[in-house]
Amino acid sequence: MNADDHCQKLVGSLYQLLDGEVTEDQVEFLQEHLEECGACLERLGVEMHFTLLVRSRCKDNEDCPDHVILDIKSALQAEITA
Ligand SMILES: [Zn+2]
């Protein structure tokens, strides 16, 4: 698997993360990849950290505000398609 594949996987996992559909292993992969991939960190680092923050906060709180998730999603979309 080359770096590009990793970056593709990261983007896919990030969307799953926003939907709350990732496993602990995937979260670990995302964090590790961001640490070693400058391109992804630069492109997705902010959203990623924000997403993880939201998810960890919402873990104990079932009614995670949808608009927060939507904000992150649209910010991400803008980043990726830029
Ligand atoms: Zn990458």
PDB file of the backbone (N, CA, C, O) and the ligand in Angstrom, with CONECT records:
HET     ZN  A 101       1
ATOM      1  N   MET A   1       0.851  -1.211   0.000  1.00  0.00           N
ATOM      2  CA  MET A   1       0.000   0.000   0.000  1.00  0.00           C
ATOM      3  C   MET A   1       0.874   1.245   0.000  1.00  0.00           C
ATOM      4  O   MET A   1       1.714   1.422   0.882  1.00  0.00           O
ATOM      5  N   ASN A   2       0.676   2.098  -0.985  1.00  0.00           N
ATOM      6  CA  ASN A   2       1.509   3.300  -1.030  1.00  0.00           C
ATOM      7  C   ASN A   2       0.864   4.459  -0.275  1.00  0.00           C
ATOM      8  O   ASN A   2      -0.234   4.340   0.269  1.00  0.00           O
ATOM      9  N   ALA A   3       1.568   5.569  -0.259  1.00  0.00           N
ATOM     10  CA  ALA A   3       1.114   6.715   0.538  1.00  0.00           C
ATOM     11  C   ALA A   3      -0.246   7.223   0.069  1.00  0.00           C
ATOM     12  O   ALA A   3      -1.086   7.618   0.877  1.00  0.00           O
ATOM     13  N   ASP A   4      -0.450   7.207  -1.254  1.00  0.00           N
ATOM     14  CA  ASP A   4      -1.717   7.702  -1.782  1.00  0.00           C
ATOM     15  C   ASP A   4      -2.890   6.860  -1.294  1.00  0.00           C
ATOM     16  O   ASP A   4      -3.951   7.386  -0.959  1.00  0.00           O
ATOM     17  N   ASP A   5      -2.685   5.550  -1.258  1.00  0.00           N
ATOM     18  CA  ASP A   5      -3.741   4.668  -0.764  1.00  0.00           C
ATOM     19  C   ASP A   5      -4.078   5.000   0.680  1.00  0.00           C
ATOM     20  O   ASP A   5      -5.242   5.032   1.080  1.00  0.00           O
ATOM     21  N   HIS A   6      -3.028   5.247   1.448  1.00  0.00           N
ATOM     22  CA  HIS A   6      -3.229   5.609   2.843  1.00  0.00           C
ATOM     23  C   HIS A   6      -4.047   6.882   2.957  1.00  0.00           C
ATOM     24  O   HIS A   6      -4.950   6.989   3.786  1.00  0.00           O
ATOM     25  N   CYS A   7      -3.714   7.841   2.112  1.00  0.00           N
ATOM     26  CA  CYS A   7      -4.407   9.121   2.175  1.00  0.00           C
ATOM     27  C   CYS A   7      -5.871   8.946   1.778  1.00  0.00           C
ATOM     28  O   CYS A   7      -6.756   9.572   2.362  1.00  0.00           O
ATOM     29  N   GLN A   8      -6.124   8.091   0.781  1.00  0.00           N
ATOM     30  CA  GLN A   8      -7.499   7.808   0.379  1.00  0.00           C
ATOM     31  C   GLN A   8      -8.257   7.157   1.529  1.00  0.00           C
ATOM     32  O   GLN A   8      -9.404   7.501   1.815  1.00  0.00           O
ATOM     33  N   LYS A   9      -7.600   6.226   2.170  1.00  0.00           N
ATOM     34  CA  LYS A   9      -8.218   5.497   3.264  1.00  0.00           C
ATOM     35  C   LYS A   9      -8.525   6.457   4.412  1.00  0.00           C
ATOM     36  O   LYS A   9      -9.545   6.337   5.091  1.00  0.00           O
ATOM     37  N   LEU A  10      -7.635   7.391   4.606  1.00  0.00           N
ATOM     38  CA  LEU A  10      -7.823   8.348   5.687  1.00  0.00           C
ATOM     39  C   LEU A  10      -9.059   9.193   5.447  1.00  0.00           C
ATOM     40  O   LEU A  10      -9.853   9.421   6.359  1.00  0.00           O
ATOM     41  N   VAL A  11      -9.219   9.655   4.217  1.00  0.00           N
ATOM     42  CA  VAL A  11     -10.395  10.465   3.904  1.00  0.00           C
ATOM     43  C   VAL A  11     -11.670   9.658   4.112  1.00  0.00           C
ATOM     44  O   VAL A  11     -12.638  10.149   4.692  1.00  0.00           O
ATOM     45  N   GLY A  12     -11.663   8.413   3.634  1.00  0.00           N
ATOM     46  CA  GLY A  12     -12.829   7.554   3.805  1.00  0.00           C
ATOM     47  C   GLY A  12     -13.147   7.322   5.272  1.00  0.00           C
ATOM     48  O   GLY A  12     -14.304   7.383   5.688  1.00  0.00           O
ATOM     49  N   SER A  13     -12.112   7.056   6.047  1.00  0.00           N
ATOM     50  CA  SER A  13     -12.307   6.785   7.465  1.00  0.00           C
ATOM     51  C   SER A  13     -12.804   8.023   8.198  1.00  0.00           C
ATOM     52  O   SER A  13     -13.552   7.936   9.171  1.00  0.00           O
ATOM     53  N   LEU A  14     -12.372   9.167   7.707  1.00  0.00           N
ATOM     54  CA  LEU A  14     -12.772  10.410   8.349  1.00  0.00           C
ATOM     55  C   LEU A  14     -14.276  10.609   8.212  1.00  0.00           C
ATOM     56  O   LEU A  14     -14.943  11.059   9.144  1.00  0.00           O
ATOM     57  N   TYR A  15     -14.800  10.268   7.037  1.00  0.00           N
ATOM     58  CA  TYR A  15     -16.247  10.370   6.845  1.00  0.00           C
ATOM     59  C   TYR A  15     -16.980   9.392   7.754  1.00  0.00           C
ATOM     60  O   TYR A  15     -18.013   9.722   8.336  1.00  0.00           O
ATOM     61  N   GLN A  16     -16.435   8.187   7.868  1.00  0.00           N
ATOM     62  CA  GLN A  16     -17.041   7.197   8.762  1.00  0.00           C
ATOM     63  C   GLN A  16     -16.994   7.686  10.198  1.00  0.00           C
ATOM     64  O   GLN A  16     -17.916   7.468  10.984  1.00  0.00           O
ATOM     65  N   LEU A  17     -15.911   8.344  10.514  1.00  0.00           N
ATOM     66  CA  LEU A  17     -15.750   8.869  11.866  1.00  0.00           C
ATOM     67  C   LEU A  17     -16.835   9.891  12.162  1.00  0.00           C
ATOM     68  O   LEU A  17     -17.406   9.912  13.252  1.00  0.00           O
ATOM     69  N   LEU A  18     -17.108  10.723  11.194  1.00  0.00           N
ATOM     70  CA  LEU A  18     -18.145  11.731  11.359  1.00  0.00           C
ATOM     71  C   LEU A  18     -19.509  11.084  11.547  1.00  0.00           C
ATOM     72  O   LEU A  18     -20.376  11.619  12.238  1.00  0.00           O
ATOM     73  N   ASP A  19     -19.683   9.933  10.926  1.00  0.00           N
ATOM     74  CA  ASP A  19     -20.953   9.227  11.066  1.00  0.00           C
ATOM     75  C   ASP A  19     -20.949   8.304  12.286  1.00  0.00           C
ATOM     76  O   ASP A  19     -21.923   7.598  12.548  1.00  0.00           O
ATOM     77  N   GLY A  20     -19.856   8.321  13.016  1.00  0.00           N
ATOM     78  CA  GLY A  20     -19.768   7.507  14.221  1.00  0.00           C
ATOM     79  C   GLY A  20     -19.658   6.030  13.931  1.00  0.00           C
ATOM     80  O   GLY A  20     -20.093   5.203  14.734  1.00  0.00           O
ATOM     81  N   GLU A  21     -19.075   5.683  12.779  1.00  0.00           N
ATOM     82  CA  GLU A  21     -19.037   4.285  12.361  1.00  0.00           C
ATOM     83  C   GLU A  21     -17.629   3.695  12.346  1.00  0.00           C
ATOM     84  O   GLU A  21     -17.368   2.732  11.626  1.00  0.00           O
ATOM     85  N   VAL A  22     -16.734   4.259  13.124  1.00  0.00           N
ATOM     86  CA  VAL A  22     -15.372   3.727  13.124  1.00  0.00           C
ATOM     87  C   VAL A  22     -15.081   2.935  14.391  1.00  0.00           C
ATOM     88  O   VAL A  22     -15.674   3.147  15.448  1.00  0.00           O
ATOM     89  N   THR A  23     -14.149   2.021  14.231  1.00  0.00           N
ATOM     90  CA  THR A  23     -13.695   1.233  15.377  1.00  0.00           C
ATOM     91  C   THR A  23     -12.498   1.937  16.015  1.00  0.00           C
ATOM     92  O   THR A  23     -11.942   2.880  15.453  1.00  0.00           O
ATOM     93  N   GLU A  24     -12.121   1.469  17.179  1.00  0.00           N
ATOM     94  CA  GLU A  24     -10.942   2.025  17.851  1.00  0.00           C
ATOM     95  C   GLU A  24      -9.710   1.872  16.967  1.00  0.00           C
ATOM     96  O   GLU A  24      -8.855   2.757  16.932  1.00  0.00           O
ATOM     97  N   ASP A  25      -9.617   0.756  16.255  1.00  0.00           N
ATOM     98  CA  ASP A  25      -8.485   0.508  15.373  1.00  0.00           C
ATOM     99  C   ASP A  25      -8.383   1.564  14.296  1.00  0.00           C
ATOM    100  O   ASP A  25      -7.292   2.025  13.963  1.00  0.00           O
ATOM    101  N   GLN A  26      -9.531   1.945  13.749  1.00  0.00           N
ATOM    102  CA  GLN A  26      -9.531   2.950  12.688  1.00  0.00           C
ATOM    103  C   GLN A  26      -9.113   4.319  13.222  1.00  0.00           C
ATOM    104  O   GLN A  26      -8.384   5.062  12.565  1.00  0.00           O
ATOM    105  N   VAL A  27      -9.583   4.632  14.408  1.00  0.00           N
ATOM    106  CA  VAL A  27      -9.183   5.893  15.022  1.00  0.00           C
ATOM    107  C   VAL A  27      -7.677   5.916  15.206  1.00  0.00           C
ATOM    108  O   VAL A  27      -7.019   6.930  14.976  1.00  0.00           O
ATOM    109  N   GLU A  28      -7.147   4.780  15.624  1.00  0.00           N
ATOM    110  CA  GLU A  28      -5.706   4.666  15.820  1.00  0.00           C
ATOM    111  C   GLU A  28      -4.968   4.868  14.499  1.00  0.00           C
ATOM    112  O   GLU A  28      -3.962   5.575  14.433  1.00  0.00           O
ATOM    113  N   PHE A  29      -5.494   4.229  13.443  1.00  0.00           N
ATOM    114  CA  PHE A  29      -4.891   4.377  12.117  1.00  0.00           C
ATOM    115  C   PHE A  29      -4.885   5.840  11.691  1.00  0.00           C
ATOM    116  O   PHE A  29      -3.882   6.346  11.188  1.00  0.00           O
ATOM    117  N   LEU A  30      -6.002   6.505  11.893  1.00  0.00           N
ATOM    118  CA  LEU A  30      -6.126   7.908  11.499  1.00  0.00           C
ATOM    119  C   LEU A  30      -5.101   8.770  12.230  1.00  0.00           C
ATOM    120  O   LEU A  30      -4.428   9.605  11.626  1.00  0.00           O
ATOM    121  N   GLN A  31      -4.996   8.557  13.509  1.00  0.00           N
ATOM    122  CA  GLN A  31      -4.072   9.371  14.292  1.00  0.00           C
ATOM    123  C   GLN A  31      -2.631   9.101  13.891  1.00  0.00           C
ATOM    124  O   GLN A  31      -1.823  10.023  13.781  1.00  0.00           O
ATOM    125  N   GLU A  32      -2.317   7.827  13.673  1.00  0.00           N
ATOM    126  CA  GLU A  32      -0.957   7.471  13.276  1.00  0.00           C
ATOM    127  C   GLU A  32      -0.630   8.048  11.912  1.00  0.00           C
ATOM    128  O   GLU A  32       0.461   8.579  11.701  1.00  0.00           O
ATOM    129  N   HIS A  33      -1.572   7.945  10.985  1.00  0.00           N
ATOM    130  CA  HIS A  33      -1.322   8.450   9.643  1.00  0.00           C
ATOM    131  C   HIS A  33      -1.103   9.958   9.654  1.00  0.00           C
ATOM    132  O   HIS A  33      -0.221  10.472   8.966  1.00  0.00           O
ATOM    133  N   LEU A  34      -1.905  10.654  10.433  1.00  0.00           N
ATOM    134  CA  LEU A  34      -1.748  12.102  10.510  1.00  0.00           C
ATOM    135  C   LEU A  34      -0.382  12.480  11.063  1.00  0.00           C
ATOM    136  O   LEU A  34       0.204  13.491  10.677  1.00  0.00           O
ATOM    137  N   GLU A  35       0.109  11.655  11.967  1.00  0.00           N
ATOM    138  CA  GLU A  35       1.414  11.954  12.563  1.00  0.00           C
ATOM    139  C   GLU A  35       2.543  11.786  11.564  1.00  0.00           C
ATOM    140  O   GLU A  35       3.547  12.494  11.636  1.00  0.00           O
ATOM    141  N   GLU A  36       2.385  10.845  10.622  1.00  0.00           N
ATOM    142  CA  GLU A  36       3.499  10.568   9.717  1.00  0.00           C
ATOM    143  C   GLU A  36       3.302  11.132   8.311  1.00  0.00           C
ATOM    144  O   GLU A  36       4.226  11.091   7.499  1.00  0.00           O
ATOM    145  N   CYS A  37       2.128  11.651   8.015  1.00  0.00           N
ATOM    146  CA  CYS A  37       1.867  12.156   6.670  1.00  0.00           C
ATOM    147  C   CYS A  37       1.617  13.657   6.712  1.00  0.00           C
ATOM    148  O   CYS A  37       0.536  14.110   7.088  1.00  0.00           O
ATOM    149  N   GLY A  38       2.615  14.409   6.325  1.00  0.00           N
ATOM    150  CA  GLY A  38       2.516  15.865   6.363  1.00  0.00           C
ATOM    151  C   GLY A  38       1.404  16.401   5.484  1.00  0.00           C
ATOM    152  O   GLY A  38       0.745  17.378   5.841  1.00  0.00           O
ATOM    153  N   ALA A  39       1.187  15.759   4.314  1.00  0.00           N
ATOM    154  CA  ALA A  39       0.157  16.225   3.390  1.00  0.00           C
ATOM    155  C   ALA A  39      -1.223  16.152   4.023  1.00  0.00           C
ATOM    156  O   ALA A  39      -2.005  17.098   3.941  1.00  0.00           O
ATOM    157  N   CYS A  40      -1.516  15.020   4.655  1.00  0.00           N
ATOM    158  CA  CYS A  40      -2.825  14.846   5.278  1.00  0.00           C
ATOM    159  C   CYS A  40      -2.967  15.735   6.504  1.00  0.00           C
ATOM    160  O   CYS A  40      -4.033  16.290   6.768  1.00  0.00           O
ATOM    161  N   LEU A  41      -1.891  15.858   7.233  1.00  0.00           N
ATOM    162  CA  LEU A  41      -1.946  16.687   8.429  1.00  0.00           C
ATOM    163  C   LEU A  41      -2.264  18.123   8.031  1.00  0.00           C
ATOM    164  O   LEU A  41      -3.068  18.805   8.667  1.00  0.00           O
ATOM    165  N   GLU A  42      -1.616  18.552   6.973  1.00  0.00           N
ATOM    166  CA  GLU A  42      -1.827  19.917   6.506  1.00  0.00           C
ATOM    167  C   GLU A  42      -3.245  20.106   5.983  1.00  0.00           C
ATOM    168  O   GLU A  42      -3.879  21.134   6.222  1.00  0.00           O
ATOM    169  N   ARG A  43      -3.732  19.099   5.267  1.00  0.00           N
ATOM    170  CA  ARG A  43      -5.027  19.189   4.617  1.00  0.00           C
ATOM    171  C   ARG A  43      -6.183  18.886   5.575  1.00  0.00           C
ATOM    172  O   ARG A  43      -7.217  19.553   5.554  1.00  0.00           O
ATOM    173  N   LEU A  44      -5.985  17.877   6.402  1.00  0.00           N
ATOM    174  CA  LEU A  44      -7.104  17.377   7.204  1.00  0.00           C
ATOM    175  C   LEU A  44      -6.882  17.462   8.707  1.00  0.00           C
ATOM    176  O   LEU A  44      -7.768  17.134   9.496  1.00  0.00           O
ATOM    177  N   GLY A  45      -5.704  17.900   9.090  1.00  0.00           N
ATOM    178  CA  GLY A  45      -5.354  17.888  10.508  1.00  0.00           C
ATOM    179  C   GLY A  45      -6.348  18.618  11.383  1.00  0.00           C
ATOM    180  O   GLY A  45      -6.765  18.100  12.419  1.00  0.00           O
ATOM    181  N   VAL A  46      -6.728  19.799  10.982  1.00  0.00           N
ATOM    182  CA  VAL A  46      -7.623  20.609  11.804  1.00  0.00           C
ATOM    183  C   VAL A  46      -8.979  19.927  11.951  1.00  0.00           C
ATOM    184  O   VAL A  46      -9.498  19.790  13.058  1.00  0.00           O
ATOM    185  N   GLU A  47      -9.542  19.507  10.835  1.00  0.00           N
ATOM    186  CA  GLU A  47     -10.840  18.837  10.862  1.00  0.00           C
ATOM    187  C   GLU A  47     -10.771  17.556  11.677  1.00  0.00           C
ATOM    188  O   GLU A  47     -11.668  17.225  12.452  1.00  0.00           O
ATOM    189  N   MET A  48      -9.661  16.847  11.467  1.00  0.00           N
ATOM    190  CA  MET A  48      -9.482  15.577  12.143  1.00  0.00           C
ATOM    191  C   MET A  48      -9.476  15.754  13.651  1.00  0.00           C
ATOM    192  O   MET A  48     -10.185  15.054  14.374  1.00  0.00           O
ATOM    193  N   HIS A  49      -8.689  16.675  14.107  1.00  0.00           N
ATOM    194  CA  HIS A  49      -8.599  16.898  15.548  1.00  0.00           C
ATOM    195  C   HIS A  49      -9.938  17.368  16.093  1.00  0.00           C
ATOM    196  O   HIS A  49     -10.361  16.962  17.176  1.00  0.00           O
ATOM    197  N   PHE A  50     -10.586  18.214  15.341  1.00  0.00           N
ATOM    198  CA  PHE A  50     -11.887  18.717  15.751  1.00  0.00           C
ATOM    199  C   PHE A  50     -12.901  17.575  15.824  1.00  0.00           C
ATOM    200  O   PHE A  50     -13.690  17.475  16.764  1.00  0.00           O
ATOM    201  N   THR A  51     -12.856  16.730  14.814  1.00  0.00           N
ATOM    202  CA  THR A  51     -13.774  15.599  14.761  1.00  0.00           C
ATOM    203  C   THR A  51     -13.573  14.661  15.941  1.00  0.00           C
ATOM    204  O   THR A  51     -14.529  14.229  16.586  1.00  0.00           O
ATOM    205  N   LEU A  52     -12.315  14.359  16.206  1.00  0.00           N
ATOM    206  CA  LEU A  52     -12.025  13.465  17.327  1.00  0.00           C
ATOM    207  C   LEU A  52     -12.480  14.089  18.632  1.00  0.00           C
ATOM    208  O   LEU A  52     -12.969  13.404  19.531  1.00  0.00           O
ATOM    209  N   LEU A  53     -12.314  15.377  18.719  1.00  0.00           N
ATOM    210  CA  LEU A  53     -12.726  16.099  19.917  1.00  0.00           C
ATOM    211  C   LEU A  53     -14.235  16.008  20.097  1.00  0.00           C
ATOM    212  O   LEU A  53     -14.729  15.707  21.184  1.00  0.00           O
ATOM    213  N   VAL A  54     -14.951  16.273  19.021  1.00  0.00           N
ATOM    214  CA  VAL A  54     -16.412  16.208  19.066  1.00  0.00           C
ATOM    215  C   VAL A  54     -16.869  14.803  19.432  1.00  0.00           C
ATOM    216  O   VAL A  54     -17.728  14.619  20.294  1.00  0.00           O
ATOM    217  N   ARG A  55     -16.284  13.828  18.770  1.00  0.00           N
ATOM    218  CA  ARG A  55     -16.694  12.449  19.023  1.00  0.00           C
ATOM    219  C   ARG A  55     -16.422  12.041  20.463  1.00  0.00           C
ATOM    220  O   ARG A  55     -17.253  11.390  21.096  1.00  0.00           O
ATOM    221  N   SER A  56     -15.271  12.420  20.974  1.00  0.00           N
ATOM    222  CA  SER A  56     -14.950  12.010  22.334  1.00  0.00           C
ATOM    223  C   SER A  56     -15.865  12.712  23.330  1.00  0.00           C
ATOM    224  O   SER A  56     -16.214  12.147  24.367  1.00  0.00           O
ATOM    225  N   ARG A  57     -16.247  13.932  23.014  1.00  0.00           N
ATOM    226  CA  ARG A  57     -17.174  14.662  23.874  1.00  0.00           C
ATOM    227  C   ARG A  57     -18.565  14.045  23.802  1.00  0.00           C
ATOM    228  O   ARG A  57     -19.272  13.962  24.806  1.00  0.00           O
ATOM    229  N   CYS A  58     -18.947  13.616  22.610  1.00  0.00           N
ATOM    230  CA  CYS A  58     -20.309  13.136  22.400  1.00  0.00           C
ATOM    231  C   CYS A  58     -20.486  11.689  22.820  1.00  0.00           C
ATOM    232  O   CYS A  58     -21.603  11.173  22.830  1.00  0.00           O
ATOM    233  N   LYS A  59     -19.411  11.045  23.159  1.00  0.00           N
ATOM    234  CA  LYS A  59     -19.483   9.643  23.551  1.00  0.00           C
ATOM    235  C   LYS A  59     -20.426   9.473  24.747  1.00  0.00           C
ATOM    236  O   LYS A  59     -21.206   8.523  24.811  1.00  0.00           O
ATOM    237  N   ASP A  60     -20.338  10.398  25.672  1.00  0.00           N
ATOM    238  CA  ASP A  60     -21.161  10.316  26.876  1.00  0.00           C
ATOM    239  C   ASP A  60     -22.479  11.065  26.718  1.00  0.00           C
ATOM    240  O   ASP A  60     -23.306  11.114  27.628  1.00  0.00           O
ATOM    241  N   ASN A  61     -22.644  11.644  25.538  1.00  0.00           N
ATOM    242  CA  ASN A  61     -23.797  12.501  25.339  1.00  0.00           C
ATOM    243  C   ASN A  61     -24.489  12.107  24.045  1.00  0.00           C
ATOM    244  O   ASN A  61     -24.043  12.469  22.956  1.00  0.00           O
ATOM    245  N   GLU A  62     -25.582  11.362  24.171  1.00  0.00           N
ATOM    246  CA  GLU A  62     -26.240  10.789  23.002  1.00  0.00           C
ATOM    247  C   GLU A  62     -26.686  11.837  21.993  1.00  0.00           C
ATOM    248  O   GLU A  62     -26.639  11.596  20.787  1.00  0.00           O
ATOM    249  N   ASP A  63     -27.113  12.983  22.469  1.00  0.00           N
ATOM    250  CA  ASP A  63     -27.610  13.982  21.525  1.00  0.00           C
ATOM    251  C   ASP A  63     -26.521  14.963  21.107  1.00  0.00           C
ATOM    252  O   ASP A  63     -26.560  16.154  21.416  1.00  0.00           O
ATOM    253  N   CYS A  64     -25.544  14.401  20.387  1.00  0.00           N
ATOM    254  CA  CYS A  64     -24.502  15.222  19.798  1.00  0.00           C
ATOM    255  C   CYS A  64     -25.153  16.130  18.742  1.00  0.00           C
ATOM    256  O   CYS A  64     -25.844  15.635  17.851  1.00  0.00           O
ATOM    257  N   PRO A  65     -24.942  17.426  18.830  1.00  0.00           N
ATOM    258  CA  PRO A  65     -25.641  18.324  17.911  1.00  0.00           C
ATOM    259  C   PRO A  65     -25.306  18.059  16.442  1.00  0.00           C
ATOM    260  O   PRO A  65     -24.143  18.081  16.040  1.00  0.00           O
ATOM    261  N   ASP A  66     -26.343  17.810  15.660  1.00  0.00           N
ATOM    262  CA  ASP A  66     -26.162  17.497  14.247  1.00  0.00           C
ATOM    263  C   ASP A  66     -25.482  18.624  13.488  1.00  0.00           C
ATOM    264  O   ASP A  66     -24.700  18.385  12.568  1.00  0.00           O
ATOM    265  N   HIS A  67     -25.788  19.858  13.882  1.00  0.00           N
ATOM    266  CA  HIS A  67     -25.215  20.975  13.129  1.00  0.00           C
ATOM    267  C   HIS A  67     -23.696  21.029  13.280  1.00  0.00           C
ATOM    268  O   HIS A  67     -22.999  21.494  12.379  1.00  0.00           O
ATOM    269  N   VAL A  68     -23.185  20.559  14.408  1.00  0.00           N
ATOM    270  CA  VAL A  68     -21.728  20.511  14.586  1.00  0.00           C
ATOM    271  C   VAL A  68     -21.119  19.545  13.582  1.00  0.00           C
ATOM    272  O   VAL A  68     -20.126  19.856  12.924  1.00  0.00           O
ATOM    273  N   ILE A  69     -21.729  18.370  13.474  1.00  0.00           N
ATOM    274  CA  ILE A  69     -21.255  17.368  12.534  1.00  0.00           C
ATOM    275  C   ILE A  69     -21.368  17.899  11.103  1.00  0.00           C
ATOM    276  O   ILE A  69     -20.458  17.716  10.296  1.00  0.00           O
ATOM    277  N   LEU A  70     -22.466  18.542  10.800  1.00  0.00           N
ATOM    278  CA  LEU A  70     -22.667  19.070   9.448  1.00  0.00           C
ATOM    279  C   LEU A  70     -21.631  20.146   9.122  1.00  0.00           C
ATOM    280  O   LEU A  70     -21.122  20.212   8.003  1.00  0.00           O
ATOM    281  N   ASP A  71     -21.329  20.976  10.102  1.00  0.00           N
ATOM    282  CA  ASP A  71     -20.306  22.005   9.904  1.00  0.00           C
ATOM    283  C   ASP A  71     -18.971  21.379   9.533  1.00  0.00           C
ATOM    284  O   ASP A  71     -18.291  21.834   8.613  1.00  0.00           O
ATOM    285  N   ILE A  72     -18.607  20.338  10.255  1.00  0.00           N
ATOM    286  CA  ILE A  72     -17.338  19.674   9.982  1.00  0.00           C
ATOM    287  C   ILE A  72     -17.364  19.055   8.599  1.00  0.00           C
ATOM    288  O   ILE A  72     -16.392  19.149   7.850  1.00  0.00           O
ATOM    289  N   LYS A  73     -18.488  18.418   8.259  1.00  0.00           N
ATOM    290  CA  LYS A  73     -18.603  17.772   6.961  1.00  0.00           C
ATOM    291  C   LYS A  73     -18.444  18.765   5.811  1.00  0.00           C
ATOM    292  O   LYS A  73     -17.743  18.490   4.837  1.00  0.00           O
ATOM    293  N   SER A  74     -19.096  19.917   5.932  1.00  0.00           N
ATOM    294  CA  SER A  74     -18.998  20.882   4.834  1.00  0.00           C
ATOM    295  C   SER A  74     -17.606  21.507   4.778  1.00  0.00           C
ATOM    296  O   SER A  74     -17.104  21.807   3.696  1.00  0.00           O
ATOM    297  N   ALA A  75     -16.989  21.701   5.927  1.00  0.00           N
ATOM    298  CA  ALA A  75     -15.624  22.216   5.950  1.00  0.00           C
ATOM    299  C   ALA A  75     -14.693  21.227   5.271  1.00  0.00           C
ATOM    300  O   ALA A  75     -13.810  21.604   4.502  1.00  0.00           O
ATOM    301  N   LEU A  76     -14.911  19.948   5.571  1.00  0.00           N
ATOM    302  CA  LEU A  76     -14.111  18.879   4.985  1.00  0.00           C
ATOM    303  C   LEU A  76     -14.288  18.833   3.468  1.00  0.00           C
ATOM    304  O   LEU A  76     -13.321  18.751   2.710  1.00  0.00           O
ATOM    305  N   GLN A  77     -15.530  18.887   3.059  1.00  0.00           N
ATOM    306  CA  GLN A  77     -15.853  18.854   1.635  1.00  0.00           C
ATOM    307  C   GLN A  77     -15.102  19.956   0.906  1.00  0.00           C
ATOM    308  O   GLN A  77     -14.524  19.736  -0.159  1.00  0.00           O
ATOM    309  N   ALA A  78     -15.119  21.151   1.500  1.00  0.00           N
ATOM    310  CA  ALA A  78     -14.432  22.282   0.900  1.00  0.00           C
ATOM    311  C   ALA A  78     -12.936  22.023   0.802  1.00  0.00           C
ATOM    312  O   ALA A  78     -12.310  22.343  -0.209  1.00  0.00           O
ATOM    313  N   GLU A  79     -12.362  21.441   1.854  1.00  0.00           N
ATOM    314  CA  GLU A  79     -10.926  21.139   1.871  1.00  0.00           C
ATOM    315  C   GLU A  79     -10.569  20.145   0.776  1.00  0.00           C
ATOM    316  O   GLU A  79      -9.620  20.349   0.019  1.00  0.00           O
ATOM    317  N   ILE A  80     -11.341  19.072   0.704  1.00  0.00           N
ATOM    318  CA  ILE A  80     -11.027  17.972  -0.189  1.00  0.00           C
ATOM    319  C   ILE A  80     -11.209  18.362  -1.645  1.00  0.00           C
ATOM    320  O   ILE A  80     -10.411  17.973  -2.497  1.00  0.00           O
ATOM    321  N   THR A  81     -12.241  19.117  -1.932  1.00  0.00           N
ATOM    322  CA  THR A  81     -12.495  19.471  -3.324  1.00  0.00           C
ATOM    323  C   THR A  81     -11.732  20.712  -3.768  1.00  0.00           C
ATOM    324  O   THR A  81     -11.762  21.070  -4.946  1.00  0.00           O
ATOM    325  N   ALA A  82     -11.045  21.374  -2.832  1.00  0.00           N
ATOM    326  CA  ALA A  82     -10.324  22.611  -3.158  1.00  0.00           C
ATOM    327  C   ALA A  82      -9.193  22.325  -4.141  1.00  0.00           C
ATOM    328  O   ALA A  82      -8.471  23.241  -4.535  1.00  0.00           O
TER     329      ALA A  82
HETATM  330 ZN    ZN A 101      -1.743  11.030   3.967  1.00  0.00          ZN2+
END
